Amino acid sequence: MTISYLYSLYTALHGSTQMIKNRDTNSDNKSLSDWDIIQKVLKGDSSLLEVLYDRYSGKVYYKCLSITHDQEISKDLAHDVMIKIFMNLSKFKGTSDFSFWVKSITYNYCMDYLKKKKRLNFDEFESADFEQVPVDEIELQHKMLKEVQLEQLEALLEELKGNDRMILLMRYQDGMSIKQIAGTLKVSVSAVKMRLKRSRDRLAELLKASQNG
């Protein structure tokens, strides 16, 4: 699936009659903000989709790869995500960064794929369960993981199963807040806190084992 296919699909679904041409002029538009580009695209300048594609297709692919650990599957998922982003540009209201919007779509699409393959299961937790976790213990875990070298953290994340790895990627690689994670996963804040606690416990065990080894 090529970028020209993405363009033609966007044009067909949106009923645009503007031809995709003069791509060389996009070099003058690379300094535009995401929001400005989106507004121009929605007004009919679909050639600017190439600028958005160049900015985000690689990021989307590597995000899919960090979740699925499969290059071929990640390529397919990334293409699908980019199409979904293009098809839903009118829904982006600018209330958050476009990059965060893209990440949310990417995570949701990958989660749906993994759930269908029965490789992911984000189960809900009772709020009372989290209330039993000492606050100082949570802060200590968070501080410890923030101090772990990025390369070491990425290596440890590779050893975790899908649901644990994904929520830690959201928190520590993408810097998403607990509220943002809850919105993306469509679960309660308490559920996210408990899942983070359990995922950090597993990661801490791996970290301790690697240090002792």
Buried (B, 14 or more C-beta within 10 A) or exposed (E): EEBEEBBEBBBEEBEBEEEBEEEEEBEEBEEBEBEEBBBBBEEEBBBBBBBBBEBBBEBBBEBBBBBBEEEEBBBBBBBBBBBEBBBEBEEBEEEEEBEBBBBBBBBBBBBEBBBEEEBBEBEEBEEEBBEEBEEEEBEEBBEEBEEBEEEEBBEBBEEBEBBBBBBBBBBBBBEBEBEBBBBBBEBBBBBBBBBBBBBBEBBBEBBEEEEEE
